[in-house]
Amino acid sequence: MLKLGLCGWASASNTGPVDEGQVRRDTLEQVERAIGIVRRRRSLKAIETYEQVKFIVGYVDFLRHRGNRP
């Protein structure tokens, strides 16, 4: 869903450096949109753990770094 852009594209703009352990605002917004869509389509209990959210955050950053846009 994220790779195909079904919940919008993450901004590629550089919002400046972030400290270790912090998440960029645009990444957080993208993750929140994705989680909201999954919960509406599947279940309110979908994506419950910190590890699941952390994976999605990492994947959004990976896609942004890779430049995976049409």
Steps between C-alpha positions, in 0.01 A plus 500: 500500500781742587716399204211544256409838647148392594508723808687789339868557451741594774653840448849488355587843630778521751365635827848517643692258716328320782659373817551130559173336599281776355262461208449761228158665510418403141594139574273498802211641296550234232508223762184632665319504164609143424396371842165677472429340163597153620287533811198619301536214251604217732437558870551761769741253657728490195855626556507489879863471606790741515702265281237509225488880501880519509517277192257724311702810596816334371329393180369851429852638551639225275255587223580870531875438489464263208290754314232243420258730314352481155 
